[in-house]
C-alpha cells in the first residue's frame, strides 16, 4: 500500500527534489508496482513534493467508481494536482513541435515549471518519449517504472 502523506507541508520544511508523475506512474502505483512504490517512498522520505499534472487525470479517470478507486487512492494520497494554464499549455505546444503526445508534453512542461532552476524527477512508464520531449534540459531526470 502507498504510504499516507500529508499533502501540504509547513513552508519551513526542507524539500527534496520535486517529482512529477505521468499516467503510467500513477497506474503503476495504483497496481502496487514494487519499483514505483520504492521510488515514491524514497521521494517521500526526502520530503519531495509530488505533482500530478491535471491532464494526466484526464487519461486516468473514466467515471466507473470500481475501476477508478485505486487510481483515486493514489491521487488522494501522493500528489498535488498541478493546474493547466495558458502559459503551460503554450510551453507544451512548443514541445510538441518535434513530436510526442499532448499529455507527455504537459508532463514535461509541468516538470520544467516546478523545477525552476533546480532538478526535477519525472516518474514515467515511457522514458523514451519523456526523454525525447525533455531534450537537453539538464534539470530533468527521468525515472522509469
C-alpha positions, 0 to 999 in steps of 0.5 A: 500500500502507498504510504499516507502523506500529508499533502501540504507541508509547513513552508519551513520544511526542507524539500527534496527534489520535486517529482512529477508523475505521468499516467503510467506512474500513477497506474503503476502505483495504483497496481502496487508496482514494487519499483514505483512504490520504492521510488515514491517512498524514497521521494517521500522520505526526502520530503519531495513534493509530488505533482500530478499534472491535471491532464494526466487525470484526464487519461486516468479517470473514466467515471466507473467508481470500481475501476477508478478507486485505486487510481483515486487512492493514489491521487488522494494520497501522493500528489498535488494536482498541478493546474493547466494554464495558458502559459503551460499549455503554450510551453507544451505546444512548443514541445510538441513541435518535434513530436510526442503526445499532448499529455507527455508534453504537459508532463514535461512542461509541468516538470520544467515549471516546478523545477525552476532552476533546480532538478526535477524527477519525472516518474514515467512508464515511457522514458523514451518519449519523456526523454525525447520531449525533455531534450537537453534540459539538464534539470530533468531526470527521468525515472522509469517504472 
